[in-house]
Amino acid sequence: MSTLPATVPVVEIAPDVLPHVRARGVEAVYRHVLESVPRLFPTFRSLHVSIEPDVAIKDYVFIVFEARVPIEDVPDYREAIKRWDGDYVAAYPAPRQEPFLLHLIREEA
């Protein structure tokens, strides 16, 4: 008999994300990064993916993954970011044309 998690994570992807990654030719990288969140942070509570414009550079945008995780499950923020960066760089080697960012938010229970 299988058990269900106490809560099901919320995944929200802004409607402009998929057309953007397709147009820029990075859909495979996007899908890899999207799939990496539950793999690297299995107890994540929510994930919001959006396109955010750079405040200084016109027509330059970031593909932002905002993941909320329990702080007790991710005690070392630097190590968590390092793991994500390593996975991202392996999936999207240089030269990179599209910046993918992780905002990792650790929350109390």
RANOR-V901746 format. One record per residue. PSI is psi in whole degrees, -180 to 180 (NA if undefined). D_FIRST is the distance of its C-alpha to the first C-alpha in whole Angstrom. Layout:
PSI:D_FIRST  PSI:D_FIRST
//
This chain:
132:0  156:4  149:7  149:10  157:13  -40:16  148:18  128:18  146:21  128:24  121:26  123:30  122:32  145:36  -21:37  -6:40  -56:37  -46:36  -37:40  -50:41  -33:39  -46:40  -33:44  -2:44  26:42  28:39  -40:36  -40:35  -45:35  -48:34  -39:31  -47:30  -41:31  -43:29  -21:26  -26:27  -55:26  -25:22  -45:23  -30:26  74:24  -19:20  21:21  145:23  -36:24  158:26  128:28  125:31  131:33  169:37  125:40  128:43  148:47  139:49  -21:51  -27:54  116:53  139:54  19:51  127:49  161:46  143:42  110:39  129:37  111:33  109:33  134:30  129:29  154:27  132:26  -34:29  -22:28  -16:25  71:29  -27:31  98:34  -47:35  -43:37  -39:35  -44:32  -39:35  -44:36  -46:33  -45:33  -44:36  -42:36  -43:33  -47:35  -37:38  -35:37  -23:36  75:39  161:42  151:45  138:47  137:45  -24:46  126:44  126:42  132:39  146:38  124:35  106:36  115:33  116:33  128:31  148:31  158:30  NA:27
//
